[in-house]
Amino acid sequence: MGTPQARRGNTRQRIQDVALELFSEHGYDKTSLREIAEHLDVTKAALYYHFKTKEDIVISLFHDLGRPIDELIEWGGTQPRTLETKQEILRRYSESLRSAEPLFRFLQENQAAVRDLSIGETFKERVLTLFELLKEPESELSDQVRCITALFSMHAGTFAMRNVEGDPEEKRKAILEVATELVTAANPPSRRPARPDSAQTESP
């Protein structure tokens, strides 16, 4: 099915996983609740007990699989704005994308439908918040482009590289390496904030 093994278990998760598989294969608009119920071998009434609409299923998936990203954003907001912090944000984001890959595949392959769902705006807000954590305030436009491109390269690269031969983990590392290079280039030493200990050393 392509979903993380840890998610397999209760009925609610089974519904989410099967629905996400069908949404990705056939498209969100072309998949009905009846089809989801048939693949699960349950009645529509049993399905309605957990979810009343397809959008309810997507929203629940977005909250469940997107929780690590929310936790990352919360963590990043409490850390010093150093290059090391930004590199760690990218590393953790890469891990979050891997665990939520089925959801991001759905977002990538159903962009038109997502725009009409409430999760579309929430996803956009998450990306923009991560962008703010990666870029420096008042940074040059070219450096802002590098930071947002780093994020988009992690999104698009995950799917584009599926058709490229190679070990999945090695491909993930290569995507992360490129994203890290972009953010590092956007934060050259001359424009990085001074460390507190550096400032103390330079004080008379």
C-alpha angles and dihedrals in degrees: 000000000000097000123122113277090230090066095059113099129070127052095255091056092045090055091049093049096047092044092050091049092051093044090053095045101040104017130259095263094049095050119087131198087242091059091049090051092048092052089050091045091231133119122262087244090059089050092049089055088070104025130018097192141017089250090057088057093049093046091051091049091048091052095044100042094034095054094094089056091052089050090049092052090050091049094046091053091060097049130089113264095249128140088247091057091049092049090050090050089055092047092051091044089054089055091048092051091051093053092044096041095123090055094048090047088055091049091049095048098040102042095140092052093044091057088063094048125084091239092066094075092042091053090049090051091051092052093047091049091052088048090055090051092052101045128068119243111262090010120164117270093246090055091049088053090052092053097048090043089054090059095044091047089057091051099044096034092059090063101030091055093055089086093049118093116246145081111308092226092051090050091050090051091049091052091049091048092055092046090049092050090053094051092044090053089051090055106049116178093254091061101038118108113257116256115247091240090051091053091051092050092053094049115103 
